[in-house]
Amino acid sequence: MPRSKRDKKISLTKTSKKGLQLKQQLVEQVREAVEKCPNIFVFDVQNMRNSKLKDVRIHWRTSRMFFGKNKIMQLALGKGPEDEIKDNLSKLTAEMKGQCGLLFTSKSVKEVREWFRTFEAEDYSRSGSVASETVHLPEGPLPDFPHSIEPHLRQLGLPTSLQKGVVTLIKDHTVCNVGDVLNPEQAKILKLLGKKLSIFKMKLRCVWSKGEFKKFGSKKAKKEVAAKDNSESNVDVDMAEV
């Protein structure tokens, strides 16, 4: 039997370690962004979707967004007053916990806050998500489904049958109730029904602006940010893409 061309021995001693190099590049990119952008925001994401995050990146293409690898970004900015590359940046890194990201921009604090406050995108729920509404299906035909999918619907737990070639629900069925943690079958049924119960949102935690740190959420912070927003001009400052 001839030897397969795929049967080749590869020496791991010849492979190069790129992990450290990539981390160093990220540190350099973050520090370059600090020099170019007067405003740095920490944000977190609800119902993470890569496709939706890509849309956000496109909208903020004149700014720079980093997502993930918190420890490396904290190292780049400085974890404490003794190693922070600019005053009060360590206060920003202290807020970088869990699934969060950084937005470096020359846009005003007011403009960024207004955009994040209004931005949201509907999407299909995944297994483990919490149902935001009750979805109940009454007994009767389901004409939107082709007859070929009926066995699959039964596998997912829907009480269906074929009646004269039409997928029919033989009794009332509640797919989910408000507050339920969805299992894989429920998530698949909701997608087949076209029910988008999850909302992709991004929430700002805090901002570092020209050396000053502000945390969002508290009443004091809201008053301070509002006062600063009123003093800022509404003129957009375009920034070259990092």
C-alpha positions as CSV (number, residue, x, y, z in Angstrom):
1,M,0.0,0.0,0.0
2,P,1.5,3.4,-1.0
3,R,2.4,5.8,1.8
4,S,-0.1,8.7,2.3
5,K,1.3,12.1,1.6
6,R,-0.4,13.3,4.7
7,D,1.6,10.9,6.8
8,K,4.4,13.3,7.6
9,K,6.4,13.9,10.8
10,I,6.5,17.5,12.0
11,S,9.2,18.5,14.5
12,L,7.7,20.9,17.1
13,T,11.1,22.3,17.8
14,K,10.9,24.2,14.5
15,T,7.6,26.0,15.4
16,S,7.9,29.6,16.8
17,K,6.0,30.9,19.8
18,K,3.9,33.8,18.7
19,G,2.0,34.3,22.0
20,L,4.4,36.7,23.6
21,Q,4.9,38.6,20.3
22,L,1.1,39.1,19.9
23,K,0.7,40.3,23.5
24,Q,3.5,42.8,23.0
25,Q,1.9,44.1,19.8
26,L,-1.4,44.5,21.7
27,V,0.3,46.5,24.4
28,E,1.9,48.8,21.8
29,Q,-1.4,49.3,20.0
30,V,-3.2,50.2,23.2
31,R,-0.5,52.7,24.2
32,E,-0.5,54.3,20.7
33,A,-4.3,54.7,21.0
34,V,-3.9,56.5,24.3
35,E,-1.6,59.1,22.7
36,K,-4.1,59.7,19.8
37,C,-7.4,59.7,21.7
38,P,-8.4,62.1,24.5
39,N,-11.3,59.9,25.6
40,I,-11.2,56.2,26.7
41,F,-14.4,54.3,27.7
42,V,-14.8,50.9,29.3
43,F,-18.0,49.1,28.2
44,D,-19.6,45.8,28.8
45,V,-21.8,43.7,26.5
46,Q,-25.2,42.1,27.1
47,N,-26.1,39.1,24.9
48,M,-22.8,39.0,23.1
49,R,-23.0,38.4,19.3
50,N,-19.9,38.6,17.1
51,S,-21.9,39.8,14.1
52,K,-23.4,42.7,16.0
53,L,-20.1,43.7,17.5
54,K,-18.7,43.8,14.0
55,D,-21.5,46.3,13.1
56,V,-20.4,48.4,16.1
57,R,-16.8,48.4,15.0
58,I,-17.9,49.5,11.5
59,H,-19.8,52.5,13.0
60,W,-16.8,53.5,15.1
61,R,-14.2,52.8,12.4
62,T,-12.7,56.3,12.9
63,S,-12.0,55.3,16.6
64,R,-10.3,52.2,18.0
65,M,-12.0,49.4,19.9
66,F,-10.3,46.6,21.9
67,F,-12.3,43.7,23.2
68,G,-11.0,40.9,25.4
69,K,-7.7,40.1,27.1
70,N,-8.3,42.4,30.1
71,K,-5.0,41.6,31.8
72,I,-2.9,42.6,28.8
73,M,-4.8,45.9,28.3
74,Q,-4.5,46.6,32.0
75,L,-0.8,46.0,31.8
76,A,-0.6,48.4,28.8
77,L,-2.5,51.2,30.6
78,G,-1.1,50.6,34.1
79,K,-2.6,48.7,37.0
80,G,-1.6,51.2,39.6
81,P,-0.5,54.9,40.1
82,E,3.1,53.8,40.0
83,D,3.0,52.3,36.5
84,E,0.1,54.1,34.8
85,I,1.2,55.8,31.6
86,K,-1.0,58.8,32.2
87,D,-2.6,60.2,35.3
88,N,-5.7,58.4,36.7
89,L,-5.6,55.6,34.0
90,S,-5.2,53.0,36.8
91,K,-8.7,54.0,38.0
92,L,-10.0,53.0,34.5
93,T,-8.2,49.6,34.6
94,A,-9.7,48.9,38.0
95,E,-13.1,48.8,36.2
96,M,-12.0,46.3,33.6
97,K,-13.5,43.1,35.0
98,G,-15.4,40.3,33.3
99,Q,-16.5,40.6,29.6
100,C,-15.6,44.2,28.8
101,G,-13.8,46.2,26.2
102,L,-12.2,49.6,25.6
103,L,-13.2,52.3,23.2
104,F,-10.6,55.0,22.3
105,T,-12.1,57.9,20.5
106,S,-11.9,61.6,19.8
107,K,-15.7,62.0,19.9
108,S,-17.1,64.0,22.8
109,V,-18.3,62.2,25.9
110,K,-21.8,63.4,25.3
111,E,-22.0,62.0,21.8
112,V,-20.6,58.6,22.8
113,R,-23.0,58.3,25.8
114,E,-26.0,59.2,23.6
115,W,-25.1,56.6,21.0
116,F,-24.6,53.8,23.5
117,R,-27.7,54.7,25.3
118,T,-29.9,54.3,22.2
119,F,-28.1,51.4,20.4
120,E,-29.5,47.9,20.6
121,A,-30.1,45.1,18.2
122,E,-32.6,42.2,18.4
123,D,-31.3,38.6,18.0
124,Y,-32.4,35.1,18.5
125,S,-32.0,33.7,22.1
126,R,-29.5,31.0,22.8
127,S,-29.5,28.1,25.2
128,G,-29.0,29.5,28.7
129,S,-30.6,32.9,28.0
130,V,-33.5,34.2,30.1
131,A,-36.8,34.5,28.2
132,S,-38.0,38.1,28.1
133,E,-41.6,37.2,27.3
134,T,-44.1,34.3,27.3
135,V,-44.5,32.5,24.0
136,H,-47.7,30.5,23.7
137,L,-48.9,28.6,20.7
138,P,-52.7,27.8,20.3
139,E,-53.9,24.5,19.0
140,G,-54.3,24.5,15.2
141,P,-52.4,24.5,11.9
142,L,-49.0,26.0,11.5
143,P,-49.0,26.9,7.8
144,D,-45.6,28.7,7.9
145,F,-43.9,25.4,8.4
146,P,-43.3,23.0,5.4
147,H,-44.6,19.4,6.0
148,S,-41.0,18.0,5.8
149,I,-40.1,19.7,9.1
150,E,-42.9,18.1,11.2
151,P,-40.7,15.2,12.5
152,H,-38.1,17.7,13.6
153,L,-40.7,19.8,15.5
154,R,-41.8,16.7,17.4
155,Q,-38.2,16.0,18.3
156,L,-38.0,19.5,19.8
157,G,-41.0,18.8,21.9
158,L,-43.9,20.4,20.0
159,P,-47.1,18.3,20.0
160,T,-47.5,18.3,16.2
161,S,-48.9,16.0,13.5
162,L,-49.5,16.1,9.8
163,Q,-53.1,16.7,8.9
164,K,-53.9,16.8,5.1
165,G,-50.2,17.7,4.5
166,V,-50.3,20.7,6.9
167,V,-48.2,20.8,10.1
168,T,-50.8,21.1,12.9
169,L,-50.4,21.6,16.7
170,I,-52.7,19.0,18.3
171,K,-53.0,21.0,21.6
172,D,-52.1,24.3,23.1
173,H,-48.4,24.6,23.9
174,T,-46.3,27.1,25.9
175,V,-42.8,27.3,24.4
176,C,-41.5,29.4,27.3
177,N,-42.6,31.7,30.2
178,V,-41.1,35.0,31.2
179,G,-38.0,34.4,33.3
180,D,-37.4,30.8,32.1
181,V,-33.8,29.8,31.4
182,L,-34.0,28.5,27.9
183,N,-32.8,25.0,27.0
184,P,-31.5,24.1,23.5
185,E,-34.9,22.8,22.3
186,Q,-36.7,26.0,23.3
187,A,-34.0,28.2,21.7
188,K,-34.4,26.3,18.4
189,I,-38.2,26.5,18.5
190,L,-38.1,30.2,19.0
191,K,-35.7,30.6,16.1
192,L,-38.0,28.6,13.9
193,L,-40.9,30.8,14.9
194,G,-38.9,33.9,14.2
195,K,-39.1,35.1,17.8
196,K,-36.1,37.4,18.7
197,L,-36.2,37.7,22.4
198,S,-32.6,38.7,23.1
199,I,-31.3,42.2,22.8
200,F,-27.6,42.9,22.1
201,K,-26.7,46.0,24.0
202,M,-23.5,47.8,25.1
203,K,-23.3,49.6,28.4
204,L,-20.7,52.2,29.4
205,R,-19.0,51.7,32.8
206,C,-16.7,54.6,33.0
207,V,-14.6,57.1,31.0
208,W,-11.1,58.6,31.2
209,S,-11.2,62.0,29.5
210,K,-8.1,64.2,29.3
211,G,-6.7,62.9,32.6
212,E,-10.1,62.9,34.5
213,F,-11.8,59.7,35.5
214,K,-15.6,59.4,35.8
215,K,-17.6,56.3,36.7
216,F,-21.2,56.0,35.3
217,G,-24.1,54.8,37.4
218,S,-24.0,56.8,40.6
219,K,-26.0,60.0,41.0
220,K,-22.8,62.0,41.7
221,A,-21.2,60.7,38.6
222,K,-24.3,61.4,36.5
223,K,-24.3,65.1,37.7
224,E,-20.5,65.5,37.0
225,V,-20.8,64.0,33.6
226,A,-23.9,66.0,32.7
227,A,-22.1,69.2,33.8
228,K,-19.1,68.3,31.6
229,D,-21.3,67.3,28.7
230,N,-23.0,70.7,28.8
231,S,-19.6,72.4,28.6
232,E,-18.4,70.4,25.6
233,S,-19.0,71.6,22.1
234,N,-21.0,69.4,19.8
235,V,-18.4,69.6,17.0
236,D,-17.2,66.2,16.0
237,V,-13.4,65.7,15.9
238,D,-12.5,63.2,13.2
239,M,-9.7,60.9,14.0
240,A,-7.4,59.0,11.7
241,E,-8.0,55.3,12.0
242,V,-5.5,53.7,14.3
